[in-house]
Amino acid sequence: MTTLEGRRARALLVVDVQTGVVDGAYRRDEVIGTVGDLVQRARAASVPVVWVQHHDQGLVRGSEAWQWVAGLGPTGAEPVVEKSFGDAFADTELEPTLAGLDVSEIILVGAASEQCIRCTMHSAVIRGYDVSLVVGGHTTTDLTEYGLPEPAVVVGFIDSVAQFGMEWPGRHARSVEPAQLGF
């Protein structure tokens, strides 16, 4: 359904699965397990895995918090896109990277649900990509002190937005269970 002519590939987009981003996150270990399983399945099926790594004043390049979560991370052949905004497309090399891989559908996992996942999903659909947001494949930390709902509500809401509210002419987002993803 994508509007990206001539592109037919899928890619697994792993956003900000970094020590400092997911430290203390809702269902952290389960989400990391789901992401790890999807990375293995994608690699086994020769589906590109693209890694997005955030940096800013609070998440300094090279710091322990900036590093990938133990057990996860790119192989030497997998692209890494650095970002410093919530939207992984904003001022990054993500679009040219995906174009070079002929990607028209993004399978989206990572953190944080209410910011980087939401912004990237929205931006991808606007740009012409179809997006499959993996249920149980994204997480967030508790931000109730800043007025956000409990993490379970935030994560569920983002899944619902993908399922029911992300459709543009010729492309869409959807939420999908990991077992439903055929690589």
C-alpha positions in Angstrom: 0.0 0.0 0.0 3.0 2.3 0.3 3.3 5.4 -1.9 7.0 4.8 -2.4 7.2 3.8 -6.1 9.5 0.9 -6.8 10.3 0.1 -3.2 9.2 -3.3 -1.9 11.5 -4.2 1.0 10.8 -4.3 4.7 13.2 -3.2 7.4 13.3 -3.7 11.1 13.9 -0.2 12.6 15.3 -0.4 16.2 15.0 3.0 17.9 17.0 4.0 21.0 17.4 0.6 22.6 20.2 2.2 24.7 21.1 1.6 28.3 20.1 5.1 29.5 16.9 5.2 27.5 15.4 2.0 28.7 16.8 2.0 32.3 13.8 1.4 34.5 11.4 1.2 31.6 8.0 -0.4 31.7 8.3 -4.2 31.0 11.9 -3.5 30.0 13.2 -7.1 30.0 10.2 -8.4 28.0 10.5 -5.6 25.5 14.3 -6.2 25.1 13.6 -9.9 24.7 11.0 -9.2 22.0 13.4 -6.8 20.2 16.2 -9.4 20.4 14.0 -12.1 19.0 12.8 -9.9 16.1 16.4 -8.9 15.3 17.4 -12.5 15.1 14.4 -13.4 12.9 15.0 -10.4 10.6 18.7 -11.3 10.2 17.9 -15.0 9.5 15.5 -13.9 6.8 17.9 -11.3 5.3 15.6 -8.5 6.3 17.6 -5.3 6.9 18.0 -4.2 10.5 18.5 -0.4 10.9 19.6 0.9 14.3 18.8 4.4 15.5 20.9 5.8 18.3 20.0 9.0 20.2 22.5 11.5 21.5 22.0 14.9 23.2 23.2 16.8 26.3 21.7 14.2 28.6 22.7 11.2 26.5 26.3 11.9 25.6 28.0 9.9 22.8 30.4 7.3 24.2 28.9 7.4 27.7 27.6 4.2 29.3 24.0 5.5 29.0 24.5 6.0 25.3 25.6 2.4 24.7 23.3 -0.3 23.3 21.6 -2.5 25.8 23.7 -5.6 26.6 23.1 -8.3 24.1 21.7 -6.0 21.4 23.4 -3.9 18.8 24.3 -3.8 15.2 26.6 -6.1 13.3 29.3 -4.4 11.3 27.1 -4.5 8.2 23.9 -3.0 9.7 23.4 0.7 9.4 23.3 3.0 12.4 21.6 6.3 12.1 22.4 8.9 14.8 19.7 11.3 15.9 19.2 14.1 18.4 15.5 14.7 18.0 12.5 12.5 18.8 11.7 11.9 15.1 14.3 9.5 13.7 13.9 11.2 10.3 14.6 14.8 11.5 18.0 16.0 10.4 19.3 12.4 10.0 20.4 10.0 7.3 17.4 7.7 7.9 15.6 8.5 4.7 18.6 8.0 2.4 19.5 4.8 4.3 16.0 3.3 3.8 15.9 4.4 0.2 19.2 2.7 -0.4 17.7 -0.5 1.0 14.5 -0.1 -1.2 12.4 0.0 2.0 8.7 0.7 1.8 7.6 -0.9 5.1 9.1 -0.3 8.5 8.7 -2.7 11.4 9.1 -0.4 14.4 10.4 -1.3 17.8 12.3 0.6 20.6 11.8 3.5 23.0 10.4 5.8 24.1 6.8 5.1 23.1 5.3 8.6 23.7 8.2 10.4 22.0 10.6 8.7 19.6 8.3 5.8 18.6 5.3 8.0 18.1 7.1 10.8 16.2 9.0 8.3 14.0 5.8 6.3 13.2 3.9 9.5 12.3 6.8 10.8 10.2 7.3 7.5 8.4 3.6 7.4 7.4 3.6 11.0 6.2 6.7 10.2 4.1 5.0 7.3 2.3 6.0 4.3 4.4 3.7 1.6 5.8 4.5 1.0 9.4 4.0 -2.1 11.6 4.4 -1.1 15.2 5.2 -4.3 17.2 3.0 -4.8 20.3 5.3 -5.5 23.2 8.2 -4.2 21.2 8.3 -0.6 22.5 8.4 0.9 26.0 8.7 4.0 28.1 9.7 5.1 31.6 7.3 6.4 34.2 6.7 10.1 33.4 3.6 10.6 35.6 5.4 13.3 37.6 5.3 15.3 34.3 1.6 14.7 33.8 1.7 11.7 31.5 -0.4 8.6 32.3 1.1 5.4 33.8 3.5 3.7 31.3 1.1 0.8 30.6 -1.5 3.4 29.5 1.0 5.3 27.3 2.2 2.1 25.6 -1.3 0.8 25.0 -2.4 4.2 23.7 0.5 4.2 21.1 -0.5 0.7 20.0 -4.1 1.9 19.6 -3.0 5.0 17.6 -1.2 2.7 15.2 -4.1 0.4 14.9 -7.0 2.9 14.6 -5.7 6.4 13.8 -2.8 6.2 11.3 -4.0 6.1 7.8 -3.2 8.4 4.9 -4.0 8.0 1.2 -2.0 5.0 0.0 -0.3 4.1 3.3 -1.0 3.2 6.9 0.4 2.2 10.3 -0.9 -0.8 12.2 -0.1 -2.5 15.4 0.9 -6.1 15.1 1.8 -9.0 17.5 5.3 -10.3 17.1 4.1 -13.8 16.2 2.1 -12.3 13.3 5.2 -10.9 11.7 6.4 -13.1 8.8 10.0 -12.3 7.9 
